[in-house]
């Protein structure tokens, strides 16, 4: 049951490069039942698993990701050299299509697909949505589209995407009529932004709190009514929580 309440934030990031098929596979192998991944767009509007708008931190290259077409991006590493050195130098940027192909064989896994603001700004809401939705269509039932960009999620909902969520910029935003009208399935929020008196148990959307690696902290928030905890250390947190319940 504990595994059902954790989300692997960008995959098994504590041990593998973030937002890679390698990292997501490792997260599921460690016991994750839900993953979260970030999406940026290539110059030719193809979605890839990537957090940053620039290539430096994850790939060790200069320039913006959206300045290169997909065929070029697929030749670049996704290895986080500052964290891992050359350990994962052979691992390349993952297209969203590759994640979709893998998830088709993992029907029990929920995927939270976070659309980054830079991608929306680059392509516009409709072209960004269309590119990602077309790719995700074979596994739409498994995928919750989320974003800090509230208008984009409103656009996705209006275009008929069945499962939508929000990453809250401010905790109080969830009370706004505009956001409530979107009927979000999930609300993601930095746990440090949640007020001490907030009653999570009374909230209708799932509350997913990030970024938590400590088992005691995870248990406190689950006890307060959080539905799920998002963590970079899915394997370590699962082990720590399992030991607490023995």
N, C-alpha and C positions, 0 to 999 in steps of 0.2 A: 504493500500500500504506500510506503514511503516513496518508492520509485515513481509512482503515479503523480506525486506531488512536487516533483522536481523538474526543472527545465534546464537543459544543457545550453548554456549561454555561449553562442558562437561555436558550439561543439565542445569537445573535451579540451578546452583552451589551456588549462594548466600544464598539459603534457604534449599538446600538438598545436601546429599553427591554426589560428582561428579561421573560421569560415571556409573550411576545406572539406571535401568529401572524406578525406582521411580522418579528420577530427570528428566529424559527425558519425562515421562508422565506429570509431573508437568509443564515442559517448554511448551509443546504443549497445555496444558490446559490454560496456561497464554497467549497464542496467537502465539507462535513460529510456523513458517512454515518451518524452517530448524534447524537441530540439528547437533552438532559435537560430536564425541566420540572417545576415544583412545582405541587402541587394543594392548594387550599383549598376549602371548601364554603360556599355561600350559606346564608341563613337557611332556605330551602326545600330544602336538601340537594342543590343542583346544583353539580357540580364546575366550577371555573374555574382558569385558569392564574394562579397568584399565590403569592408566597413568604411575605409577611408576614401576620400575623393582623390587623393594622391597616392602614388605607387611606392613612395620611399620606405615607409615603416614595414610593410608586409612583404614587398617584393625587392627592395633595395635598388629601385630604379627611379629616375627623375620623371617629373611630369604628372599630368592628370590621367586618371584611368579613362575618363570619357573622351580623351583625345586619341585613343587607339581603337581600331576595329577589333572585333572578337578574335579573328585569326591571329592577331599579334598578341593579344592578352593571353591566349591559351599557350603561348610559348614562354611566358614569363613565370618565374617562381612565385610561390606563395609560401614562404618559409620563415618569415619573421627573423631575419638574421641577428638582430640585437638580442633576442631572447635565446635563440637556438643555434646560432652560428651557422655551420654548413650541414647540420644534422638532417635537415629536410630540404636541402637544396634542389633535389630532383622533383620535389612536389610542385606542381604548377597550379595556376589559378583555375578554380572550378566553375564551369558554366552552370547556371541554374538547371539547364536541361539534364545534366549528369546527376544532380541531386534528385530530380524528378524520376529518372529511370531507376535509381536505387530505391526511392521511397515506394515505388509501385510494388516492390517485393517486401515492403515493411508496412502493411496496412494498419497495424496497431499503433504506429508512431504518429503523433501529432507534430506538425511543423509550423512554428510561428515564423512568418516571413516578414522581416522588417524592411520596408522600403525607405531608403535614405533620402533625406531632403535634397541632397545634391542631384540625385537622379531625377527627382520630380522637377526641380528647377531647370535642369538641362533639357529634358524632353517635353515638359508640360504634363499635366495630370492625365490626359486621355492617352497620349502615346506611351507614357510610362506604364499606366495601368494595362493597356492593351498588350504591350510586350510581355509583361509579367503574367497576366492572366492567361494569355494564350499558351504560355509555357507550362503553367501550373494546371491547366484544365484537366489532364488525365488523373490528377490526384486532388482535385478541388475539395473533396470531402475531408481530406486530412489537413488542409492548410488554412491557417488563420492569418489574414493580411493585417499587419500592424504598422504604425508609423507615428512619429512625433508630429507629422504634418496632418492636422485634423481635417482640413479641406480635402486632402487626398483620400482619406478614409471615407469621407462623405461621398466623394465621387465614386469610389469603389462600391459603396453600398447602393448608390443610385444606379450603377451599371449592373447590379444584380449579384455581386460577389456574396456568397452565402455566409461566410464566416469572417467577421472583421473585429479588430480590437484597436486600442489606442495606447500609445506610450505617453503618459502624462507629463507635460512640461511643468505643471504645478499641481499639487494635490487638489486644490480647490476647483480645478477645471472640471472634475467629474460631476460636480453639482450643477453645471450649467445646462439649461434646457436644450441648447444646441447639441451638446455632446450626448445627453440622455436620449435625444431623438434618434441618434445613430444606432441605438440598441447594441452597444459593443458587447461582444462575447467575453472579452478580457480587457482588463486595465493593468498595464505594466507601470510600475513606479519604483523609483529609487526608495528603498526602505527609509532612508534618512529624511525623506520629505513627508513621511506620514505623521500627522499630529499624534501626540500621546493619547488624546481622547477619541481618536477616530474609531468608530465601531465597524470593523471590517465584516463582522458576521451578518450585519444587516444589509450589506451591499449585494445587489443582484448580479452584476457581472463578476466573473472570476477576478480575483485580485492576485496578481503575480508580482512579487517583490524581488528586486535585484539590488546589488550584487552581494550575495551571501555565500561565504565559504565555511563559516563556523557552525558546528552542529548545535551548540547552545542557542545561538542567535536564531538559527532556522527554527528550532523547536518553540522558541518564544513567539515568533511571528505566526507560526502555524497555530499555536494556542490562542493567539489573538484573533484568528479568523482568516488569515491569508490562505488562499486556496492553493497557491503554488509558490515555490521559491526558485529563483533563477540563479545559477551558479556557474562560474568558470571551471570549478573543480568537481565535476559530476561524480567521478569515481571516488574521490576522497570523501566527499560529503555523504554519499550513500553508505560507504563503509562506516564512517563515524556514527551516522544515525542508526545503522543496524546494530552496532555494538551497544548503543544506549538502550535499545529495546530488548536485549537479551536478558 
